[in-house]
Amino acid sequence: MKSDPLRAELLAIYAEVDALLSPYTCDSTTECCDFGLTGREPYPTAVELAEIERAMAAASIDTRPKPRRSLPVASPPRRCPLLSDEGRCRIYASRPFGCRTFFCSRVEGPRRLPTAEIRRLSRRVADLSARYAPRDSGPRPLTRALK
């Protein structure tokens, strides 16, 4: 990332949202990482994409499509390209804000998610990203951003 203070600020926001949501759990099925199933996908900001790219480089992850040796499946699954073959996130510590905030129906914990606090932290990520990349067009679907 071009500025370590901005990365530190992003990681601090991530730590805040993780602490805020620590009373909540999910059964870790990675169902939320199957974008075709949920119909939802994280839209990381420019500053988050820089962190994702840093984590991918550190883990030697290449998400570019591999050449096919057979005909494509009619409707390929829209699974997160950052999942390992075992179904684990390969950049878990650097996963974007959208992956940190539960949108799965199986989340367990206190009756209501703290949506006002989540929105406030989301706004901080957006503001940080605007400082990081002032000319950036805004968040984009994760799968499109990684192509």
N, C-alpha and C positions, 0 to 999 in steps of 0.2 A: 504494500500500500504506500502511496506516495508520501504520506505524513503519519509518522508513528503516533503523535498526539491524537489525531482523529481516530486511528485504530484503537488506541487505548480508551477513548471516549465511547466508541461503539461497543467494545468488550465490557465496559462498565454498565452500559445500558442493558446488554445481554445478561449480565450478572443480576441486575435489578429485576428484570422480568422473570428470570429463573427463580430468584428468591420469592417473588410475589406469587408465583404459581407452584411453589414447592409443596403446598398441601394437596395438590391435585395429582392424580396418577392416571395412567392408561395401561391396558394389559400388554402393551408393546407388540402388537401384531403387525405394525407398520402399515396397517390398512390406510392410514392417512397419507402415506407415501405413494399410494396407488391413485394417481390423479384422475384416471379414467373412472374408477369406482366412486370416488368421493365427488367428482365434478369440481374440485377445488385444487388450486395450486398456489404455492407461495409466489409473491411478486416482490423479489428483493430489489432494493435501491442500489444505486451505483456504489455507495460505500460498502454495502453488504456484498455486492458482487466482487469487489476487490478483495474482501476477506475470504470469500469462497474460493476465488482463484488462488490466493496465497495458500490456503489449506490444501487445495487440490495439487498444487505444485509440490508442497511439502510431502504429500502422500503419493506422488507420482500417478495421479489420476488423470486419465484422458477420457472425456465423455464423447468425443467425436464418433459418429457412426462407423462401425467396422464394415469393410466391403462384404457384400452378401455373396454366398455361394449357392443360394437357393432362392426360390421365389419368395417374396415377402408374404407374411400372414396378412389376410384381408384387413383385419383391424388390430394393429399391434397394441399391446398394453401401454398405457401412459404411466408407467411406473417412474419414480424419481430416478434420474440417471446417477445419483450419488449413492444409491444403495448398493451394497456388496451382493454377490451371488447368494450369500447367506441371509440377506434381508436386513443388514445392519447399515446405518448411516456411516459412510467412510469419512465424513468431516463433522461429526457430531458436535464437537466443541465449537465449531465455526458455523453451525447451521444458522440460516437466516431467522429473523424475527418471526416470520410467518410459520416457521416450523416449531418455534418455541411456544407459541400460543395455541392452546388446544382448540381445534374446531371439529374434533371427532365427537360423535354422539355417545361414545363409551367412556368419556372422561369421568372419573370419580373423585369426589372431594366435597368441600363445602357446597351448599346449595347453588350458589351463583358465582360464576367467574367474575372477577373484579374488572368489568369491561371499561369503566371510566379510567382506571389506572393503566390498563392495557392500551387504550387510545392515547393517553398522555405519553406513554413511552414510545408508542408508534410515531407520534408527532416528533418526538426528539430524534428518532432515527431519520425521519424525513428531513428535518432541519439540518442534521449533521451531514446527510447526503448532499443537500443543496450547497453546503459549504465545501464539501469534498469535490463535487462536480457541478458547478453552477449552470453549465449549459446542457446537462443531461436531461433527456426527455422524460424521465421518471421511471418508476418501477415497471418491470416487465416480467412476464411468466418465466419462471426458473428454467424450464426446458428450452425456451427460445433463447434465453440469455446465454446458455451454455453451449450453443451451437457454434 
